[in-house]
């Protein structure tokens, strides 16, 4: 019934005409999705409030700050560290281009850390001003539900206040979790990794997803010895198998030691640092152990189930295709719903929510052909279907085009690291189903490819596009030789 009223544009009118609320919308969580939803809802004329914990630019103990995980403890500070780590390779590559670097090159970790903190502080201020300029009421504190229309805020000084709202949007994101092994308190998560007082010389990382590989590249690029442990044969579970193998080879080529099929069993404090024991009976010593074993939705302290908001087995909020929960006036967007946990997706979901509830335009988020990137060195970026996904979904045979080459820069620098590109094409329709690239500037190149896929581009249209020469990107429009044709229903082969 609630969905029918929503589509008809009359949600809230039944039994609510005379009831008064403090706000039309109250948002819990000022990350990417919450801020976007607040601003766009206010632009539609809604009276909006948003709450968030205080911003602590140094401490990683409080998950707070307007801007959320992405700005405060995620994408932005991580990318700054990635930039910092790239220079070591650039210095090495520069020699054959005529640059004579004499003497030792020193790296000042504390200076980078200070500048990173200054930048996220600046961005936090920008987000605060965006909300203020949009007319959104900002409330500092931790929010939880009292009933379907009431939010209680615990302010920094411990006092509590209640606010009523016609609609409540939950956008509290997710948090890092630690593996449950003896000595787990000796490990850190990505939160702490962004603010370490000292740069570690020996690092052990458990996990093989985005966060694990990005921090492996960061620390290796800054001179640390890095060992990465994971259970599967290849890192980056869920990505195209062929590209996973390329990433693994590149990481090892940069000096990162990979330990597939290996788990950690115990951490112990030792005189020389942290002793790390594995299920193969090996022991390693590290200055820092990073657990990059996934994230969990921030739902525990919201009092959701007492007001009827349903959660799944992982603790994520169940929502329908319009981001509405099991309670008709309570909504959720972003990582807290565990749909597709990417910042731009949370922005899209926040915009769709506002159009649906306050704009009179019921709008569903579109999750097709969403590009993403792993900012390891060199980076991996993808859009659309992997070869494995294409074979699972397609009724027709799959045509696979690949290109592996030495980037022009590497032919002079001498770096032994190939760029690899891949296109997955439907044999009957000629439609490009997926694209991937591992190599320098991959995320920048893939953004344009994502536009093409969103428009339903065919391989013939790729072929008819004139390339930019000399560039790596032109390979995407000059791949003419078919690498392989895979019959529908067959298991793809991986070139390991």
CORFEN-V594499 format. One record per residue. N is the residue number from 1. NEAR is the number of other ideal C-beta (glycine too) atoms within 10 Angstrom. D_FIRST is the distance of its C-alpha to the first C-alpha in Angstrom with 2 decimals. Layout:
n=N near=NEAR d_first=D_FIRST
n=N near=NEAR d_first=D_FIRST
This chain:
n=1 near=7 d_first=0.00
n=2 near=14 d_first=3.81
n=3 near=14 d_first=5.44
n=4 near=9 d_first=5.13
n=5 near=14 d_first=6.37
n=6 near=18 d_first=8.65
n=7 near=11 d_first=10.17
n=8 near=10 d_first=10.74
n=9 near=11 d_first=12.49
n=10 near=10 d_first=11.38
n=11 near=21 d_first=9.79
n=12 near=16 d_first=11.97
n=13 near=10 d_first=13.02
n=14 near=11 d_first=11.33
n=15 near=7 d_first=13.96
n=16 near=13 d_first=15.62
n=17 near=7 d_first=18.04
n=18 near=5 d_first=21.12
n=19 near=10 d_first=20.70
n=20 near=7 d_first=23.16
n=21 near=16 d_first=23.16
n=22 near=16 d_first=26.10
n=23 near=21 d_first=24.34
n=24 near=19 d_first=21.41
n=25 near=27 d_first=21.48
n=26 near=29 d_first=23.36
n=27 near=35 d_first=24.24
n=28 near=26 d_first=25.82
n=29 near=31 d_first=28.29
n=30 near=31 d_first=30.43
n=31 near=33 d_first=30.94
n=32 near=30 d_first=30.44
n=33 near=33 d_first=26.63
n=34 near=28 d_first=26.43
n=35 near=28 d_first=29.21
n=36 near=25 d_first=27.89
n=37 near=33 d_first=24.40
n=38 near=30 d_first=26.18
n=39 near=21 d_first=28.56
n=40 near=21 d_first=26.27
n=41 near=28 d_first=23.77
n=42 near=22 d_first=26.84
n=43 near=14 d_first=28.03
n=44 near=16 d_first=24.93
n=45 near=11 d_first=25.99
n=46 near=22 d_first=24.01
n=47 near=17 d_first=25.99
n=48 near=29 d_first=26.04
n=49 near=22 d_first=27.73
n=50 near=27 d_first=28.40
n=51 near=25 d_first=30.27
n=52 near=29 d_first=32.56
n=53 near=19 d_first=35.51
n=54 near=14 d_first=38.99
n=55 near=21 d_first=40.67
n=56 near=14 d_first=43.62
n=57 near=15 d_first=45.27
n=58 near=10 d_first=47.67
n=59 near=12 d_first=45.96
n=60 near=18 d_first=43.53
n=61 near=9 d_first=42.65
n=62 near=13 d_first=39.92
n=63 near=22 d_first=36.98
n=64 near=21 d_first=36.67
n=65 near=24 d_first=37.34
n=66 near=27 d_first=35.45
n=67 near=25 d_first=35.19
n=68 near=28 d_first=34.03
n=69 near=27 d_first=35.34
n=70 near=23 d_first=36.12
n=71 near=24 d_first=38.37
n=72 near=26 d_first=39.76
n=73 near=26 d_first=40.03
n=74 near=24 d_first=39.07
n=75 near=17 d_first=39.44
n=76 near=18 d_first=41.74
n=77 near=23 d_first=44.30
n=78 near=21 d_first=44.34
n=79 near=14 d_first=45.10
n=80 near=19 d_first=47.87
n=81 near=23 d_first=49.41
n=82 near=18 d_first=49.10
n=83 near=14 d_first=51.03
n=84 near=20 d_first=53.64
n=85 near=23 d_first=54.05
n=86 near=17 d_first=54.63
n=87 near=14 d_first=57.96
n=88 near=17 d_first=59.85
n=89 near=19 d_first=59.33
n=90 near=11 d_first=60.13
n=91 near=12 d_first=63.39
n=92 near=13 d_first=64.32
n=93 near=16 d_first=63.51
n=94 near=14 d_first=65.42
n=95 near=12 d_first=68.85
n=96 near=14 d_first=69.29
n=97 near=9 d_first=68.29
n=98 near=7 d_first=71.36
n=99 near=10 d_first=70.07
n=100 near=6 d_first=72.56
n=101 near=10 d_first=70.92
n=102 near=5 d_first=73.72
n=103 near=5 d_first=73.32
n=104 near=5 d_first=70.33
n=105 near=9 d_first=66.95
n=106 near=5 d_first=65.36
n=107 near=14 d_first=61.69
n=108 near=10 d_first=60.62
n=109 near=16 d_first=57.34
n=110 near=10 d_first=57.24
n=111 near=10 d_first=57.54
n=112 near=17 d_first=54.59
n=113 near=21 d_first=52.57
n=114 near=11 d_first=53.51
n=115 near=11 d_first=52.60
n=116 near=21 d_first=49.25
n=117 near=16 d_first=48.46
n=118 near=11 d_first=49.57
n=119 near=15 d_first=47.21
n=120 near=20 d_first=44.07
n=121 near=14 d_first=45.09
n=122 near=9 d_first=45.38
n=123 near=18 d_first=41.96
n=124 near=19 d_first=40.40
n=125 near=13 d_first=41.96
n=126 near=12 d_first=40.66
n=127 near=23 d_first=37.05
n=128 near=18 d_first=37.60
n=129 near=11 d_first=38.96
n=130 near=16 d_first=36.11
n=131 near=24 d_first=33.66
n=132 near=11 d_first=36.06
n=133 near=10 d_first=36.69
n=134 near=15 d_first=32.98
n=135 near=14 d_first=32.78
n=136 near=24 d_first=30.83
n=137 near=17 d_first=31.90
n=138 near=16 d_first=33.28
n=139 near=19 d_first=33.46
n=140 near=16 d_first=35.60
n=141 near=20 d_first=34.55
n=142 near=21 d_first=32.26
n=143 near=25 d_first=28.70
n=144 near=18 d_first=26.52
n=145 near=23 d_first=23.41
n=146 near=14 d_first=24.10
n=147 near=15 d_first=20.59
n=148 near=14 d_first=17.28
n=149 near=22 d_first=19.07
n=150 near=17 d_first=22.69
n=151 near=27 d_first=24.96
n=152 near=17 d_first=28.47
n=153 near=19 d_first=31.18
n=154 near=16 d_first=34.38
n=155 near=14 d_first=36.95
n=156 near=12 d_first=40.03
n=157 near=7 d_first=42.24
n=158 near=7 d_first=40.01
n=159 near=9 d_first=38.67
n=160 near=11 d_first=34.98
n=161 near=12 d_first=32.86
n=162 near=11 d_first=29.28
n=163 near=20 d_first=27.09
n=164 near=16 d_first=23.74
n=165 near=23 d_first=21.21
n=166 near=20 d_first=17.95
n=167 near=24 d_first=17.18
n=168 near=27 d_first=19.01
n=169 near=29 d_first=20.01
n=170 near=31 d_first=21.94
n=171 near=32 d_first=24.67
n=172 near=29 d_first=27.35
n=173 near=26 d_first=28.54
n=174 near=24 d_first=30.65
n=175 near=17 d_first=34.13
n=176 near=23 d_first=37.04
n=177 near=13 d_first=37.82
n=178 near=14 d_first=41.19
n=179 near=16 d_first=42.24
n=180 near=7 d_first=42.97
n=181 near=15 d_first=46.72
n=182 near=12 d_first=49.72
n=183 near=17 d_first=50.76
n=184 near=15 d_first=47.39
n=185 near=8 d_first=48.08
n=186 near=18 d_first=50.84
n=187 near=24 d_first=48.45
n=188 near=19 d_first=46.54
n=189 near=19 d_first=43.27
n=190 near=24 d_first=42.73
n=191 near=18 d_first=42.27
n=192 near=16 d_first=45.85
n=193 near=26 d_first=47.17
n=194 near=23 d_first=46.62
n=195 near=17 d_first=48.87
n=196 near=16 d_first=51.67
n=197 near=8 d_first=54.82
n=198 near=10 d_first=57.06
n=199 near=18 d_first=56.67
n=200 near=22 d_first=56.88
n=201 near=14 d_first=59.57
n=202 near=19 d_first=58.06
n=203 near=24 d_first=54.34
n=204 near=27 d_first=52.43
n=205 near=29 d_first=48.82
n=206 near=27 d_first=46.47
n=207 near=23 d_first=43.76
n=208 near=27 d_first=43.65
n=209 near=18 d_first=40.57
n=210 near=22 d_first=40.42
n=211 near=23 d_first=41.62
n=212 near=24 d_first=44.40
n=213 near=29 d_first=45.96
n=214 near=24 d_first=45.69
n=215 near=26 d_first=47.46
n=216 near=28 d_first=49.95
n=217 near=26 d_first=50.87
n=218 near=25 d_first=51.05
n=219 near=25 d_first=53.38
n=220 near=23 d_first=55.49
n=221 near=24 d_first=55.92
n=222 near=20 d_first=57.20
n=223 near=13 d_first=59.75
n=224 near=20 d_first=58.21
n=225 near=17 d_first=58.54
n=226 near=26 d_first=55.09
n=227 near=21 d_first=54.08
n=228 near=27 d_first=50.55
n=229 near=25 d_first=49.42
n=230 near=24 d_first=46.48
n=231 near=13 d_first=45.63
n=232 near=11 d_first=45.11
n=233 near=14 d_first=47.79
n=234 near=20 d_first=46.57
n=235 near=25 d_first=44.75
n=236 near=23 d_first=41.37
n=237 near=13 d_first=39.32
n=238 near=9 d_first=36.69
n=239 near=21 d_first=38.88
n=240 near=25 d_first=41.03
n=241 near=19 d_first=43.76
n=242 near=23 d_first=46.55
n=243 near=25 d_first=45.69
n=244 near=23 d_first=45.38
n=245 near=19 d_first=48.94
n=246 near=26 d_first=50.10
n=247 near=23 d_first=48.68
n=248 near=21 d_first=50.39
n=249 near=16 d_first=53.68
n=250 near=24 d_first=53.52
n=251 near=23 d_first=52.82
n=252 near=12 d_first=55.77
n=253 near=13 d_first=57.85
n=254 near=19 d_first=57.26
n=255 near=11 d_first=58.56
n=256 near=24 d_first=55.37
n=257 near=15 d_first=55.88
n=258 near=21 d_first=53.00
n=259 near=19 d_first=52.71
n=260 near=14 d_first=50.23
n=261 near=11 d_first=49.50
n=262 near=17 d_first=50.41
n=263 near=14 d_first=48.64
n=264 near=25 d_first=49.88
n=265 near=14 d_first=50.71
n=266 near=15 d_first=52.16
n=267 near=23 d_first=53.15
n=268 near=13 d_first=56.29
n=269 near=10 d_first=57.98
n=270 near=12 d_first=61.45
n=271 near=6 d_first=64.38
n=272 near=9 d_first=63.66
n=273 near=18 d_first=59.91
n=274 near=19 d_first=57.15
n=275 near=18 d_first=58.00
n=276 near=25 d_first=55.29
n=277 near=17 d_first=55.45
n=278 near=18 d_first=53.82
n=279 near=13 d_first=53.07
n=280 near=11 d_first=56.03
n=281 near=7 d_first=58.40
n=282 near=12 d_first=59.04
n=283 near=11 d_first=59.31
n=284 near=19 d_first=58.77
n=285 near=14 d_first=59.47
n=286 near=25 d_first=57.24
n=287 near=17 d_first=57.10
n=288 near=24 d_first=53.31
n=289 near=26 d_first=50.75
n=290 near=27 d_first=47.35
n=291 near=24 d_first=44.33
n=292 near=27 d_first=42.02
n=293 near=21 d_first=39.85
n=294 near=14 d_first=36.39
n=295 near=20 d_first=33.97
n=296 near=16 d_first=31.22
n=297 near=24 d_first=28.11
n=298 near=23 d_first=28.79
n=299 near=23 d_first=26.28
n=300 near=12 d_first=28.65
n=301 near=11 d_first=29.35
n=302 near=24 d_first=25.95
n=303 near=16 d_first=24.90
n=304 near=23 d_first=21.52
n=305 near=11 d_first=21.03
n=306 near=11 d_first=21.87
n=307 near=19 d_first=18.78
n=308 near=13 d_first=16.50
n=309 near=23 d_first=16.72
n=310 near=12 d_first=17.38
n=311 near=19 d_first=20.56
n=312 near=12 d_first=22.16
n=313 near=5 d_first=25.70
n=314 near=11 d_first=27.30
n=315 near=15 d_first=25.68
n=316 near=20 d_first=23.53
n=317 near=26 d_first=20.07
n=318 near=14 d_first=17.36
n=319 near=23 d_first=15.22
n=320 near=13 d_first=13.13
n=321 near=11 d_first=14.80
n=322 near=20 d_first=14.15
n=323 near=27 d_first=15.68
n=324 near=22 d_first=12.76
n=325 near=23 d_first=13.39
n=326 near=16 d_first=11.67
n=327 near=18 d_first=11.64
n=328 near=17 d_first=9.39
n=329 near=19 d_first=12.64
n=330 near=23 d_first=15.01
n=331 near=28 d_first=16.06
n=332 near=31 d_first=19.05
n=333 near=33 d_first=21.54
n=334 near=36 d_first=24.95
n=335 near=31 d_first=26.87
n=336 near=30 d_first=24.87
n=337 near=26 d_first=22.22
n=338 near=21 d_first=25.12
n=339 near=19 d_first=23.96
n=340 near=16 d_first=27.03
n=341 near=19 d_first=29.16
n=342 near=19 d_first=31.05
n=343 near=20 d_first=31.54
n=344 near=14 d_first=30.86
n=345 near=22 d_first=27.57
n=346 near=30 d_first=26.50
n=347 near=20 d_first=27.59
n=348 near=21 d_first=25.52
n=349 near=29 d_first=22.36
n=350 near=29 d_first=23.12
n=351 near=20 d_first=23.63
n=352 near=24 d_first=20.44
n=353 near=30 d_first=18.48
n=354 near=26 d_first=20.37
n=355 near=18 d_first=19.88
n=356 near=21 d_first=16.11
n=357 near=28 d_first=15.74
n=358 near=20 d_first=18.92
n=359 near=18 d_first=20.29
n=360 near=9 d_first=17.74
n=361 near=12 d_first=18.19
n=362 near=17 d_first=15.34
n=363 near=18 d_first=17.76
n=364 near=13 d_first=17.87
n=365 near=19 d_first=21.05
n=366 near=11 d_first=23.53
n=367 near=11 d_first=25.41
n=368 near=8 d_first=27.87
n=369 near=20 d_first=31.55
n=370 near=18 d_first=31.45
n=371 near=21 d_first=35.09
n=372 near=17 d_first=36.40
n=373 near=19 d_first=39.83
n=374 near=23 d_first=41.77
n=375 near=23 d_first=44.48
n=376 near=25 d_first=47.13
n=377 near=22 d_first=50.58
n=378 near=26 d_first=50.50
n=379 near=23 d_first=46.75
n=380 near=28 d_first=44.37
n=381 near=24 d_first=41.63
n=382 near=26 d_first=39.23
n=383 near=23 d_first=36.54
n=384 near=23 d_first=34.64
n=385 near=24 d_first=35.31
n=386 near=22 d_first=38.16
n=387 near=24 d_first=40.41
n=388 near=18 d_first=38.89
n=389 near=16 d_first=35.29
n=390 near=23 d_first=36.44
n=391 near=19 d_first=38.10
n=392 near=13 d_first=35.07
n=393 near=11 d_first=32.79
n=394 near=20 d_first=35.23
n=395 near=8 d_first=36.33
n=396 near=14 d_first=39.58
n=397 near=16 d_first=42.55
n=398 near=23 d_first=42.50
n=399 near=21 d_first=45.29
n=400 near=19 d_first=46.20
n=401 near=22 d_first=48.40
n=402 near=20 d_first=49.91
n=403 near=19 d_first=52.43
n=404 near=15 d_first=54.37
n=405 near=14 d_first=57.00
n=406 near=14 d_first=58.95
n=407 near=19 d_first=57.68
n=408 near=12 d_first=60.52
n=409 near=14 d_first=60.85
n=410 near=18 d_first=61.41
n=411 near=11 d_first=64.26
n=412 near=13 d_first=66.24
n=413 near=19 d_first=64.96
n=414 near=10 d_first=65.48
n=415 near=18 d_first=62.17
n=416 near=9 d_first=61.30
n=417 near=19 d_first=57.57
n=418 near=18 d_first=55.98
n=419 near=24 d_first=52.92
n=420 near=24 d_first=50.67
n=421 near=24 d_first=48.16
n=422 near=24 d_first=46.00
n=423 near=23 d_first=44.00
n=424 near=28 d_first=41.85
n=425 near=26 d_first=41.64
n=426 near=20 d_first=40.10
n=427 near=17 d_first=43.18
n=428 near=12 d_first=41.78
n=429 near=13 d_first=39.83
n=430 near=15 d_first=42.06
n=431 near=19 d_first=39.01
n=432 near=27 d_first=39.56
n=433 near=22 d_first=36.95
n=434 near=23 d_first=38.21
n=435 near=28 d_first=40.98
n=436 near=27 d_first=42.59
n=437 near=30 d_first=45.63
n=438 near=29 d_first=47.63
n=439 near=23 d_first=50.31
n=440 near=18 d_first=51.19
n=441 near=16 d_first=48.67
n=442 near=25 d_first=46.10
n=443 near=17 d_first=43.06
n=444 near=12 d_first=44.50
n=445 near=22 d_first=45.15
n=446 near=24 d_first=41.84
n=447 near=13 d_first=39.84
n=448 near=12 d_first=41.37
n=449 near=28 d_first=40.81
n=450 near=19 d_first=37.09
n=451 near=12 d_first=36.97
n=452 near=20 d_first=38.68
n=453 near=21 d_first=36.25
n=454 near=15 d_first=33.25
n=455 near=9 d_first=34.94
n=456 near=11 d_first=35.43
n=457 near=17 d_first=39.19
n=458 near=15 d_first=41.44
n=459 near=22 d_first=44.54
n=460 near=12 d_first=46.67
n=461 near=15 d_first=45.31
n=462 near=20 d_first=46.11
n=463 near=13 d_first=49.57
n=464 near=9 d_first=50.18
n=465 near=14 d_first=49.47
n=466 near=8 d_first=52.68
n=467 near=12 d_first=52.97
n=468 near=10 d_first=54.15
n=469 near=8 d_first=57.50
n=470 near=8 d_first=58.45
n=471 near=13 d_first=55.11
n=472 near=20 d_first=53.16
n=473 near=18 d_first=50.11
n=474 near=15 d_first=52.04
n=475 near=21 d_first=51.90
n=476 near=24 d_first=48.29
n=477 near=17 d_first=49.58
n=478 near=14 d_first=52.84
n=479 near=19 d_first=51.74
n=480 near=9 d_first=53.22
n=481 near=8 d_first=54.28
n=482 near=13 d_first=51.76
n=483 near=16 d_first=51.83
n=484 near=13 d_first=50.25
n=485 near=11 d_first=48.11
n=486 near=20 d_first=45.82
n=487 near=10 d_first=44.73
n=488 near=16 d_first=41.07
n=489 near=10 d_first=40.34
n=490 near=10 d_first=43.38
n=491 near=9 d_first=43.46
n=492 near=19 d_first=44.51
n=493 near=12 d_first=47.85
n=494 near=15 d_first=48.36
n=495 near=12 d_first=51.61
n=496 near=12 d_first=52.38
